[in-house]
Amino acid sequence: MIPSKVELLDAGADPAVVTQWINEAQRDKDAAHKKLDALPAVNRKKESPLTADQIKAITERRGNIAQRIQAADADKKGPLYEALGITIAYDNATRTATVRSRPSIAYRYSECPRGDLNPHAR
């Protein structure tokens, strides 16, 4: 835990040094906020979620995916689940499973709002 200014002064720290640290930290914070404020807003196309009928139509075009996944070897399912971002949480008390999917970067589009941190920026 970082000590407070009062704790530092009580411990015998030089008030001028502590004040200098605080002023430097505040300048760094202000500079970071200015950089963030100067960045262009990221415009993402808002798409409505798929309906149950749309999901059904997509999966039917691909054949019986559930049956194919169920029949696959367990060691082959892991990478697929990972790529699809599938996590399963089982609650033993209620005997229910919660399945969530957050696809990996290969299956979704995202871009870092800071160009210098975006390795895919051109």
Beta strands, then each sheet from edge to edge (+ up, - down):
strand 1: 86-91
strand 2: 96-101
sheet 1: 1+ 2-
end
